[in-house]
């Protein structure tokens, strides 16, 4: 919970516009309560029965994550993955490299399906 509180602090200080925090599903209610009290937009995705992903931050950023849909992060398209990484503030060059790698893997997998 300490890391979540630190993420809230970073958002409130303008260091981040969007935060992705993975935590125990048992702490979901407490996390939601903290974000509601602080007036922070959030979206929760279940990872497993025991873990959740909490996206929180600027309303517009959280809405983009909602529009992408409730799916596992590994199931994001290369474009969705790039958008999320950029919104989370990851290094842009590394995001570009990651995108190009994922697109190449996607093309190879499509060729396997056709063959």
Chimera marker file (.cmm) of the C-alpha trace (Angstrom):
<marker_set name="trace">
<marker id="1" x="0.000" y="0.000" z="0.000" r="1" g="1" b="0" radius="0.5"/>
<marker id="2" x="2.985" y="2.317" z="0.587" r="1" g="1" b="0" radius="0.5"/>
<marker id="3" x="3.861" y="2.228" z="-3.111" r="1" g="1" b="0" radius="0.5"/>
<marker id="4" x="0.270" y="3.091" z="-4.053" r="1" g="1" b="0" radius="0.5"/>
<marker id="5" x="0.365" y="6.075" z="-1.706" r="1" g="1" b="0" radius="0.5"/>
<marker id="6" x="3.646" y="7.169" z="-3.303" r="1" g="1" b="0" radius="0.5"/>
<marker id="7" x="2.077" y="6.868" z="-6.777" r="1" g="1" b="0" radius="0.5"/>
<marker id="8" x="-0.827" y="9.041" z="-5.621" r="1" g="1" b="0" radius="0.5"/>
<marker id="9" x="1.692" y="11.596" z="-4.351" r="1" g="1" b="0" radius="0.5"/>
<marker id="10" x="3.556" y="11.593" z="-7.696" r="1" g="1" b="0" radius="0.5"/>
<marker id="11" x="0.304" y="12.093" z="-9.595" r="1" g="1" b="0" radius="0.5"/>
<marker id="12" x="-0.803" y="14.930" z="-7.345" r="1" g="1" b="0" radius="0.5"/>
<marker id="13" x="2.571" y="16.661" z="-7.757" r="1" g="1" b="0" radius="0.5"/>
<marker id="14" x="2.291" y="16.455" z="-11.546" r="1" g="1" b="0" radius="0.5"/>
<marker id="15" x="5.131" y="13.984" z="-12.016" r="1" g="1" b="0" radius="0.5"/>
<marker id="16" x="2.842" y="11.498" z="-13.739" r="1" g="1" b="0" radius="0.5"/>
<marker id="17" x="-0.365" y="11.819" z="-15.719" r="1" g="1" b="0" radius="0.5"/>
<marker id="18" x="-1.098" y="8.094" z="-15.555" r="1" g="1" b="0" radius="0.5"/>
<marker id="19" x="0.048" y="5.405" z="-13.136" r="1" g="1" b="0" radius="0.5"/>
<marker id="20" x="-0.160" y="1.621" z="-13.456" r="1" g="1" b="0" radius="0.5"/>
<marker id="21" x="0.035" y="-0.097" z="-10.081" r="1" g="1" b="0" radius="0.5"/>
<marker id="22" x="-0.235" y="-3.869" z="-9.665" r="1" g="1" b="0" radius="0.5"/>
<marker id="23" x="-1.360" y="-4.984" z="-6.236" r="1" g="1" b="0" radius="0.5"/>
<marker id="24" x="-3.118" y="-7.638" z="-4.205" r="1" g="1" b="0" radius="0.5"/>
<marker id="25" x="-6.820" y="-7.984" z="-4.966" r="1" g="1" b="0" radius="0.5"/>
<marker id="26" x="-7.392" y="-8.135" z="-1.210" r="1" g="1" b="0" radius="0.5"/>
<marker id="27" x="-6.484" y="-4.440" z="-0.972" r="1" g="1" b="0" radius="0.5"/>
<marker id="28" x="-8.858" y="-3.337" z="-3.723" r="1" g="1" b="0" radius="0.5"/>
<marker id="29" x="-11.453" y="-1.711" z="-1.453" r="1" g="1" b="0" radius="0.5"/>
<marker id="30" x="-8.832" y="0.281" z="0.425" r="1" g="1" b="0" radius="0.5"/>
<marker id="31" x="-7.211" y="1.419" z="-2.824" r="1" g="1" b="0" radius="0.5"/>
<marker id="32" x="-10.554" y="2.510" z="-4.278" r="1" g="1" b="0" radius="0.5"/>
<marker id="33" x="-11.386" y="4.377" z="-1.094" r="1" g="1" b="0" radius="0.5"/>
<marker id="34" x="-8.056" y="6.262" z="-1.188" r="1" g="1" b="0" radius="0.5"/>
<marker id="35" x="-8.560" y="7.317" z="-4.802" r="1" g="1" b="0" radius="0.5"/>
<marker id="36" x="-12.168" y="8.377" z="-4.225" r="1" g="1" b="0" radius="0.5"/>
<marker id="37" x="-11.198" y="10.479" z="-1.208" r="1" g="1" b="0" radius="0.5"/>
<marker id="38" x="-8.431" y="12.141" z="-3.274" r="1" g="1" b="0" radius="0.5"/>
<marker id="39" x="-10.756" y="12.621" z="-6.267" r="1" g="1" b="0" radius="0.5"/>
<marker id="40" x="-8.503" y="10.638" z="-8.606" r="1" g="1" b="0" radius="0.5"/>
<marker id="41" x="-9.916" y="8.877" z="-11.672" r="1" g="1" b="0" radius="0.5"/>
<marker id="42" x="-9.103" y="5.178" z="-11.786" r="1" g="1" b="0" radius="0.5"/>
<marker id="43" x="-9.815" y="1.939" z="-13.583" r="1" g="1" b="0" radius="0.5"/>
<marker id="44" x="-9.195" y="-1.536" z="-12.194" r="1" g="1" b="0" radius="0.5"/>
<marker id="45" x="-8.461" y="-4.669" z="-14.193" r="1" g="1" b="0" radius="0.5"/>
<marker id="46" x="-8.282" y="-8.126" z="-12.682" r="1" g="1" b="0" radius="0.5"/>
<marker id="47" x="-4.998" y="-9.842" z="-13.517" r="1" g="1" b="0" radius="0.5"/>
<marker id="48" x="-5.668" y="-13.035" z="-11.558" r="1" g="1" b="0" radius="0.5"/>
<marker id="49" x="-7.924" y="-13.908" z="-8.651" r="1" g="1" b="0" radius="0.5"/>
<marker id="50" x="-5.225" y="-12.517" z="-6.356" r="1" g="1" b="0" radius="0.5"/>
<marker id="51" x="-3.847" y="-9.538" z="-8.323" r="1" g="1" b="0" radius="0.5"/>
<marker id="52" x="-5.271" y="-6.396" z="-9.898" r="1" g="1" b="0" radius="0.5"/>
<marker id="53" x="-3.920" y="-3.624" z="-12.081" r="1" g="1" b="0" radius="0.5"/>
<marker id="54" x="-4.923" y="-0.158" z="-10.952" r="1" g="1" b="0" radius="0.5"/>
<marker id="55" x="-4.715" y="2.561" z="-13.599" r="1" g="1" b="0" radius="0.5"/>
<marker id="56" x="-5.078" y="5.992" z="-12.039" r="1" g="1" b="0" radius="0.5"/>
<marker id="57" x="-4.472" y="9.560" z="-13.011" r="1" g="1" b="0" radius="0.5"/>
<marker id="58" x="-5.830" y="12.196" z="-15.335" r="1" g="1" b="0" radius="0.5"/>
<marker id="59" x="-9.423" y="11.486" z="-16.334" r="1" g="1" b="0" radius="0.5"/>
<marker id="60" x="-8.588" y="11.558" z="-20.058" r="1" g="1" b="0" radius="0.5"/>
<marker id="61" x="-5.709" y="9.099" z="-19.649" r="1" g="1" b="0" radius="0.5"/>
<marker id="62" x="-7.823" y="6.683" z="-17.621" r="1" g="1" b="0" radius="0.5"/>
<marker id="63" x="-10.552" y="6.948" z="-20.262" r="1" g="1" b="0" radius="0.5"/>
<marker id="64" x="-8.079" y="5.922" z="-22.985" r="1" g="1" b="0" radius="0.5"/>
<marker id="65" x="-7.206" y="2.797" z="-20.988" r="1" g="1" b="0" radius="0.5"/>
<marker id="66" x="-10.927" y="2.036" z="-20.613" r="1" g="1" b="0" radius="0.5"/>
<marker id="67" x="-11.411" y="2.450" z="-24.377" r="1" g="1" b="0" radius="0.5"/>
<marker id="68" x="-8.608" y="-0.029" z="-25.079" r="1" g="1" b="0" radius="0.5"/>
<marker id="69" x="-10.646" y="-2.508" z="-23.104" r="1" g="1" b="0" radius="0.5"/>
<marker id="70" x="-10.429" y="-4.978" z="-20.291" r="1" g="1" b="0" radius="0.5"/>
<marker id="71" x="-7.762" y="-7.325" z="-21.566" r="1" g="1" b="0" radius="0.5"/>
<marker id="72" x="-4.434" y="-8.586" z="-20.356" r="1" g="1" b="0" radius="0.5"/>
<marker id="73" x="-1.506" y="-6.256" z="-21.040" r="1" g="1" b="0" radius="0.5"/>
<marker id="74" x="0.194" y="-9.038" z="-23.037" r="1" g="1" b="0" radius="0.5"/>
<marker id="75" x="-2.855" y="-9.060" z="-25.361" r="1" g="1" b="0" radius="0.5"/>
<marker id="76" x="-2.505" y="-5.371" z="-26.298" r="1" g="1" b="0" radius="0.5"/>
<marker id="77" x="-1.821" y="-4.700" z="-29.943" r="1" g="1" b="0" radius="0.5"/>
<marker id="78" x="1.547" y="-3.085" z="-30.720" r="1" g="1" b="0" radius="0.5"/>
<marker id="79" x="-0.270" y="0.242" z="-31.110" r="1" g="1" b="0" radius="0.5"/>
<marker id="80" x="-2.136" y="-0.087" z="-27.800" r="1" g="1" b="0" radius="0.5"/>
<marker id="81" x="1.067" y="-1.092" z="-26.051" r="1" g="1" b="0" radius="0.5"/>
<marker id="82" x="2.865" y="1.947" z="-27.512" r="1" g="1" b="0" radius="0.5"/>
<marker id="83" x="0.090" y="4.305" z="-26.436" r="1" g="1" b="0" radius="0.5"/>
<marker id="84" x="0.030" y="2.924" z="-22.901" r="1" g="1" b="0" radius="0.5"/>
<marker id="85" x="3.808" y="3.037" z="-22.526" r="1" g="1" b="0" radius="0.5"/>
<marker id="86" x="3.896" y="6.617" z="-23.755" r="1" g="1" b="0" radius="0.5"/>
<marker id="87" x="1.121" y="7.673" z="-21.388" r="1" g="1" b="0" radius="0.5"/>
<marker id="88" x="2.932" y="6.011" z="-18.484" r="1" g="1" b="0" radius="0.5"/>
<marker id="89" x="5.996" y="8.109" z="-19.283" r="1" g="1" b="0" radius="0.5"/>
<marker id="90" x="8.285" y="5.337" z="-20.439" r="1" g="1" b="0" radius="0.5"/>
<marker id="91" x="11.343" y="6.256" z="-22.489" r="1" g="1" b="0" radius="0.5"/>
<marker id="92" x="10.108" y="7.188" z="-25.973" r="1" g="1" b="0" radius="0.5"/>
<marker id="93" x="13.041" y="5.636" z="-27.815" r="1" g="1" b="0" radius="0.5"/>
<marker id="94" x="12.602" y="2.352" z="-25.954" r="1" g="1" b="0" radius="0.5"/>
<marker id="95" x="8.877" y="2.481" z="-26.705" r="1" g="1" b="0" radius="0.5"/>
<marker id="96" x="9.665" y="2.896" z="-30.402" r="1" g="1" b="0" radius="0.5"/>
<marker id="97" x="12.052" y="-0.071" z="-30.290" r="1" g="1" b="0" radius="0.5"/>
<marker id="98" x="9.450" y="-2.144" z="-28.449" r="1" g="1" b="0" radius="0.5"/>
<marker id="99" x="6.757" y="-1.172" z="-30.974" r="1" g="1" b="0" radius="0.5"/>
<marker id="100" x="8.942" y="-2.123" z="-33.950" r="1" g="1" b="0" radius="0.5"/>
<marker id="101" x="9.796" y="-5.471" z="-32.344" r="1" g="1" b="0" radius="0.5"/>
<marker id="102" x="6.129" y="-6.231" z="-31.613" r="1" g="1" b="0" radius="0.5"/>
<marker id="103" x="5.091" y="-5.273" z="-35.155" r="1" g="1" b="0" radius="0.5"/>
<marker id="104" x="7.757" y="-7.589" z="-36.583" r="1" g="1" b="0" radius="0.5"/>
<marker id="105" x="6.565" y="-10.437" z="-34.332" r="1" g="1" b="0" radius="0.5"/>
<marker id="106" x="2.970" y="-9.724" z="-35.348" r="1" g="1" b="0" radius="0.5"/>
<marker id="107" x="3.855" y="-9.945" z="-39.070" r="1" g="1" b="0" radius="0.5"/>
<marker id="108" x="5.741" y="-13.212" z="-38.538" r="1" g="1" b="0" radius="0.5"/>
<marker id="109" x="2.778" y="-14.703" z="-36.665" r="1" g="1" b="0" radius="0.5"/>
<marker id="110" x="0.375" y="-13.603" z="-39.421" r="1" g="1" b="0" radius="0.5"/>
<marker id="111" x="2.559" y="-15.270" z="-42.043" r="1" g="1" b="0" radius="0.5"/>
<marker id="112" x="2.532" y="-18.508" z="-40.013" r="1" g="1" b="0" radius="0.5"/>
<marker id="113" x="-1.264" y="-18.449" z="-39.923" r="1" g="1" b="0" radius="0.5"/>
<marker id="114" x="-1.480" y="-17.923" z="-43.692" r="1" g="1" b="0" radius="0.5"/>
<marker id="115" x="1.052" y="-20.653" z="-44.487" r="1" g="1" b="0" radius="0.5"/>
<link id1="1" id2="2" r="1" g="1" b="0" radius="0.2"/>
<link id1="2" id2="3" r="1" g="1" b="0" radius="0.2"/>
<link id1="3" id2="4" r="1" g="1" b="0" radius="0.2"/>
<link id1="4" id2="5" r="1" g="1" b="0" radius="0.2"/>
<link id1="5" id2="6" r="1" g="1" b="0" radius="0.2"/>
<link id1="6" id2="7" r="1" g="1" b="0" radius="0.2"/>
<link id1="7" id2="8" r="1" g="1" b="0" radius="0.2"/>
<link id1="8" id2="9" r="1" g="1" b="0" radius="0.2"/>
<link id1="9" id2="10" r="1" g="1" b="0" radius="0.2"/>
<link id1="10" id2="11" r="1" g="1" b="0" radius="0.2"/>
<link id1="11" id2="12" r="1" g="1" b="0" radius="0.2"/>
<link id1="12" id2="13" r="1" g="1" b="0" radius="0.2"/>
<link id1="13" id2="14" r="1" g="1" b="0" radius="0.2"/>
<link id1="14" id2="15" r="1" g="1" b="0" radius="0.2"/>
<link id1="15" id2="16" r="1" g="1" b="0" radius="0.2"/>
<link id1="16" id2="17" r="1" g="1" b="0" radius="0.2"/>
<link id1="17" id2="18" r="1" g="1" b="0" radius="0.2"/>
<link id1="18" id2="19" r="1" g="1" b="0" radius="0.2"/>
<link id1="19" id2="20" r="1" g="1" b="0" radius="0.2"/>
<link id1="20" id2="21" r="1" g="1" b="0" radius="0.2"/>
<link id1="21" id2="22" r="1" g="1" b="0" radius="0.2"/>
<link id1="22" id2="23" r="1" g="1" b="0" radius="0.2"/>
<link id1="23" id2="24" r="1" g="1" b="0" radius="0.2"/>
<link id1="24" id2="25" r="1" g="1" b="0" radius="0.2"/>
<link id1="25" id2="26" r="1" g="1" b="0" radius="0.2"/>
<link id1="26" id2="27" r="1" g="1" b="0" radius="0.2"/>
<link id1="27" id2="28" r="1" g="1" b="0" radius="0.2"/>
<link id1="28" id2="29" r="1" g="1" b="0" radius="0.2"/>
<link id1="29" id2="30" r="1" g="1" b="0" radius="0.2"/>
<link id1="30" id2="31" r="1" g="1" b="0" radius="0.2"/>
<link id1="31" id2="32" r="1" g="1" b="0" radius="0.2"/>
<link id1="32" id2="33" r="1" g="1" b="0" radius="0.2"/>
<link id1="33" id2="34" r="1" g="1" b="0" radius="0.2"/>
<link id1="34" id2="35" r="1" g="1" b="0" radius="0.2"/>
<link id1="35" id2="36" r="1" g="1" b="0" radius="0.2"/>
<link id1="36" id2="37" r="1" g="1" b="0" radius="0.2"/>
<link id1="37" id2="38" r="1" g="1" b="0" radius="0.2"/>
<link id1="38" id2="39" r="1" g="1" b="0" radius="0.2"/>
<link id1="39" id2="40" r="1" g="1" b="0" radius="0.2"/>
<link id1="40" id2="41" r="1" g="1" b="0" radius="0.2"/>
<link id1="41" id2="42" r="1" g="1" b="0" radius="0.2"/>
<link id1="42" id2="43" r="1" g="1" b="0" radius="0.2"/>
<link id1="43" id2="44" r="1" g="1" b="0" radius="0.2"/>
<link id1="44" id2="45" r="1" g="1" b="0" radius="0.2"/>
<link id1="45" id2="46" r="1" g="1" b="0" radius="0.2"/>
<link id1="46" id2="47" r="1" g="1" b="0" radius="0.2"/>
<link id1="47" id2="48" r="1" g="1" b="0" radius="0.2"/>
<link id1="48" id2="49" r="1" g="1" b="0" radius="0.2"/>
<link id1="49" id2="50" r="1" g="1" b="0" radius="0.2"/>
<link id1="50" id2="51" r="1" g="1" b="0" radius="0.2"/>
<link id1="51" id2="52" r="1" g="1" b="0" radius="0.2"/>
<link id1="52" id2="53" r="1" g="1" b="0" radius="0.2"/>
<link id1="53" id2="54" r="1" g="1" b="0" radius="0.2"/>
<link id1="54" id2="55" r="1" g="1" b="0" radius="0.2"/>
<link id1="55" id2="56" r="1" g="1" b="0" radius="0.2"/>
<link id1="56" id2="57" r="1" g="1" b="0" radius="0.2"/>
<link id1="57" id2="58" r="1" g="1" b="0" radius="0.2"/>
<link id1="58" id2="59" r="1" g="1" b="0" radius="0.2"/>
<link id1="59" id2="60" r="1" g="1" b="0" radius="0.2"/>
<link id1="60" id2="61" r="1" g="1" b="0" radius="0.2"/>
<link id1="61" id2="62" r="1" g="1" b="0" radius="0.2"/>
<link id1="62" id2="63" r="1" g="1" b="0" radius="0.2"/>
<link id1="63" id2="64" r="1" g="1" b="0" radius="0.2"/>
<link id1="64" id2="65" r="1" g="1" b="0" radius="0.2"/>
<link id1="65" id2="66" r="1" g="1" b="0" radius="0.2"/>
<link id1="66" id2="67" r="1" g="1" b="0" radius="0.2"/>
<link id1="67" id2="68" r="1" g="1" b="0" radius="0.2"/>
<link id1="68" id2="69" r="1" g="1" b="0" radius="0.2"/>
<link id1="69" id2="70" r="1" g="1" b="0" radius="0.2"/>
<link id1="70" id2="71" r="1" g="1" b="0" radius="0.2"/>
<link id1="71" id2="72" r="1" g="1" b="0" radius="0.2"/>
<link id1="72" id2="73" r="1" g="1" b="0" radius="0.2"/>
<link id1="73" id2="74" r="1" g="1" b="0" radius="0.2"/>
<link id1="74" id2="75" r="1" g="1" b="0" radius="0.2"/>
<link id1="75" id2="76" r="1" g="1" b="0" radius="0.2"/>
<link id1="76" id2="77" r="1" g="1" b="0" radius="0.2"/>
<link id1="77" id2="78" r="1" g="1" b="0" radius="0.2"/>
<link id1="78" id2="79" r="1" g="1" b="0" radius="0.2"/>
<link id1="79" id2="80" r="1" g="1" b="0" radius="0.2"/>
<link id1="80" id2="81" r="1" g="1" b="0" radius="0.2"/>
<link id1="81" id2="82" r="1" g="1" b="0" radius="0.2"/>
<link id1="82" id2="83" r="1" g="1" b="0" radius="0.2"/>
<link id1="83" id2="84" r="1" g="1" b="0" radius="0.2"/>
<link id1="84" id2="85" r="1" g="1" b="0" radius="0.2"/>
<link id1="85" id2="86" r="1" g="1" b="0" radius="0.2"/>
<link id1="86" id2="87" r="1" g="1" b="0" radius="0.2"/>
<link id1="87" id2="88" r="1" g="1" b="0" radius="0.2"/>
<link id1="88" id2="89" r="1" g="1" b="0" radius="0.2"/>
<link id1="89" id2="90" r="1" g="1" b="0" radius="0.2"/>
<link id1="90" id2="91" r="1" g="1" b="0" radius="0.2"/>
<link id1="91" id2="92" r="1" g="1" b="0" radius="0.2"/>
<link id1="92" id2="93" r="1" g="1" b="0" radius="0.2"/>
<link id1="93" id2="94" r="1" g="1" b="0" radius="0.2"/>
<link id1="94" id2="95" r="1" g="1" b="0" radius="0.2"/>
<link id1="95" id2="96" r="1" g="1" b="0" radius="0.2"/>
<link id1="96" id2="97" r="1" g="1" b="0" radius="0.2"/>
<link id1="97" id2="98" r="1" g="1" b="0" radius="0.2"/>
<link id1="98" id2="99" r="1" g="1" b="0" radius="0.2"/>
<link id1="99" id2="100" r="1" g="1" b="0" radius="0.2"/>
<link id1="100" id2="101" r="1" g="1" b="0" radius="0.2"/>
<link id1="101" id2="102" r="1" g="1" b="0" radius="0.2"/>
<link id1="102" id2="103" r="1" g="1" b="0" radius="0.2"/>
<link id1="103" id2="104" r="1" g="1" b="0" radius="0.2"/>
<link id1="104" id2="105" r="1" g="1" b="0" radius="0.2"/>
<link id1="105" id2="106" r="1" g="1" b="0" radius="0.2"/>
<link id1="106" id2="107" r="1" g="1" b="0" radius="0.2"/>
<link id1="107" id2="108" r="1" g="1" b="0" radius="0.2"/>
<link id1="108" id2="109" r="1" g="1" b="0" radius="0.2"/>
<link id1="109" id2="110" r="1" g="1" b="0" radius="0.2"/>
<link id1="110" id2="111" r="1" g="1" b="0" radius="0.2"/>
<link id1="111" id2="112" r="1" g="1" b="0" radius="0.2"/>
<link id1="112" id2="113" r="1" g="1" b="0" radius="0.2"/>
<link id1="113" id2="114" r="1" g="1" b="0" radius="0.2"/>
<link id1="114" id2="115" r="1" g="1" b="0" radius="0.2"/>
</marker_set>
